[in-house]
Amino acid sequence: MDFSEDDTHLHLPLPEQALRWWVRSQHGLSAQEQHALDQWKAQSPAHQQAYAAWQADWQALDQLSPVAVQHLRNQLAHDLAAEAVCPPQAQTAASLPGHRSHHRSAWAGLHAGWQALPQWLGAASTRWAQGAVAAALVLGTAFGVMEVVGWSPWQSPPQFAQAFAAPQGQQTQVQLPDGSLLRLDTSTQLNVALYAQRREVRLAQGQAMFQVQGDAARPFDVLAGPVRITVVGTRFAVRYTPGMAGYDGVRVAVEEGRVQVAAPGAAPVLLKAGQQVVTDAAGTLGPVVAVPPSGIAPWRAHRVSFDDTPLSQALAELGRYGPTGITLQDPQLGALRLTGTFDPRHLDNFVRALPRVLPVRVVACGEDRGGKEATCIDAAEVAGVGR
């Protein structure tokens, strides 16, 4: 069914409208349906908040431990069995899980959503969607039952929380209280939070190598933009440099063990040692490809590698490690493709190599803002490359 052609849901309570849109969006929207969803959100801030609430609840489910999820699944099975005997319309508010009114109304809305799914999506999609709503129903149970018993693991404060950064031109190594080792490359910022039942790192920008101490009871998550990387114990590298041309997605490469990489709107992928995946800026997962050991976080050995990379992007990458003092006299030179491995600490070697691999010449052009001698890259007198 095309939601954009069906306005019966507009008579539903707002939380159920949001549930309807959220479930359908997880299954994939056509361009017309996406436009209709955007219009629905734009009607009022309340619509946006209701939809965002479902997204937040889904993310909260990811943070529960396996024991907690199983506990809630058991509760869900019990409640759905009770519903078969006593439908939601016949239930009293007091019989619904949770002791606060908004928990009861949310639970009622979830049950209504479960029953209405065949009408919303059609038989072909109902099984998948009811699986999604089952997870959401678990959350509905969580907000009620867990609050009754005083158990809210995703809201409890972390046992350890700290921000770490590696300044430009430097690398930093950190050992966490759980025994995990983090190595941060230049211009990298991240935040660590260790909870009783999970461990989480938010990579704001840059790239880092993770050597995670195994702990099956506390999964280790790395969040980079729209991407979530989940492990128990392994060694892997993550890069996230938003807004940087050619490098604005997330790159995950595994050196040892396995990791799961998840992004919105797609099935998670499992990477094993010697594999990597790269996303675009929106988080769309690319194919899983092989990567040699030398290609996993080469920055640890102070190496920056380029493979048919535009010269402009190569200069921007080297600029992450410090001012290069290099200027392209003609912006068109930035399109020249460069392949090679360089040490960002010794840019003089990079500058000397350029005329040997590209049709350019190097000329001195005064001093940069820091008072150091600046270098200009100009076109060589070679046919096909003008000035």
Rosetta blueprint (number, residue, H / E / L):
1 M L
2 D L
3 F H
4 S H
5 E H
6 D L
7 D L
8 T H
9 H H
10 L H
11 H H
12 L L
13 P L
14 L H
15 P H
16 E H
17 Q H
18 A H
19 L H
20 R H
21 W H
22 W H
23 V H
24 R H
25 S H
26 Q H
27 H H
28 G L
29 L L
30 S L
31 A H
32 Q H
33 E H
34 Q H
35 H H
36 A H
37 L H
38 D H
39 Q H
40 W H
41 K H
42 A H
43 Q L
44 S L
45 P H
46 A H
47 H H
48 Q H
49 Q H
50 A H
51 Y H
52 A H
53 A H
54 W H
55 Q H
56 A H
57 D H
58 W H
59 Q H
60 A H
61 L H
62 D H
63 Q L
64 L L
65 S L
66 P H
67 V H
68 A H
69 V H
70 Q H
71 H H
72 L H
73 R H
74 N H
75 Q H
76 L H
77 A H
78 H H
79 D H
80 L H
81 A H
82 A H
83 E H
84 A H
85 V H
86 C L
87 P L
88 P H
89 Q H
90 A H
91 Q L
92 T L
93 A H
94 A H
95 S H
96 L L
97 P L
98 G L
99 H L
100 R L
101 S H
102 H H
103 H H
104 R H
105 S H
106 A H
107 W H
108 A H
109 G H
110 L H
111 H H
112 A H
113 G H
114 W H
115 Q H
116 A H
117 L H
118 P H
119 Q H
120 W H
121 L H
122 G L
123 A H
124 A H
125 S H
126 T H
127 R H
128 W H
129 A H
130 Q H
131 G H
132 A H
133 V H
134 A H
135 A H
136 A H
137 L H
138 V H
139 L H
140 G H
141 T H
142 A H
143 F H
144 G H
145 V H
146 M H
147 E H
148 V H
149 V L
150 G L
151 W L
152 S L
153 P L
154 W L
155 Q L
156 S L
157 P L
158 P L
159 Q L
160 F E
161 A E
162 Q E
163 A E
164 F E
165 A E
166 A E
167 P L
168 Q L
169 G L
170 Q L
171 Q L
172 T E
173 Q E
174 V E
175 Q E
176 L L
177 P L
178 D L
179 G L
180 S L
181 L E
182 L E
183 R E
184 L E
185 D L
186 T L
187 S L
188 T E
189 Q E
190 L E
191 N E
192 V E
193 A E
194 L E
195 Y L
196 A L
197 Q L
198 R L
199 R E
200 E E
201 V E
202 R E
203 L E
204 A E
205 Q E
206 G E
207 Q E
208 A E
209 M E
210 F E
211 Q E
212 V L
213 Q L
214 G L
215 D L
216 A L
217 A L
218 R L
219 P L
220 F E
221 D E
222 V E
223 L E
224 A E
225 G L
226 P L
227 V E
228 R E
229 I E
230 T E
231 V E
232 V L
233 G L
234 T L
235 R E
236 F E
237 A E
238 V E
239 R E
240 Y E
241 T L
242 P L
243 G L
244 M L
245 A L
246 G L
247 Y L
248 D L
249 G L
250 V E
251 R E
252 V E
253 A E
254 V E
255 E E
256 E E
257 G L
258 R E
259 V E
260 Q E
261 V E
262 A E
263 A L
264 P L
265 G L
266 A L
267 A L
268 P L
269 V E
270 L E
271 L E
272 K E
273 A L
274 G L
275 Q E
276 Q E
277 V E
278 V E
279 T E
280 D L
281 A L
282 A L
283 G L
284 T L
285 L E
286 G L
287 P L
288 V L
289 V E
290 A E
291 V L
292 P L
293 P H
294 S H
295 G H
296 I L
297 A L
298 P H
299 W H
300 R H
301 A H
302 H L
303 R L
304 V E
305 S E
306 F E
307 D E
308 D E
309 T E
310 P E
311 L H
312 S H
313 Q H
314 A H
315 L H
316 A H
317 E H
318 L H
319 G H
320 R L
321 Y L
322 G L
323 P L
324 T L
325 G L
326 I E
327 T E
328 L E
329 Q L
330 D L
331 P H
332 Q H
333 L H
334 G H
335 A H
336 L L
337 R E
338 L E
339 T E
340 G E
341 T E
342 F E
343 D L
344 P L
345 R L
346 H L
347 L H
348 D H
349 N H
350 F H
351 V H
352 R H
353 A H
354 L H
355 P H
356 R H
357 V H
358 L L
359 P L
360 V E
361 R E
362 V E
363 V E
364 A E
365 C E
366 G E
367 E E
368 D L
369 R L
370 G L
371 G L
372 K L
373 E E
374 A E
375 T E
376 C E
377 I E
378 D E
379 A E
380 A L
381 E L
382 V L
383 A L
384 G L
385 V L
386 G L
387 R L
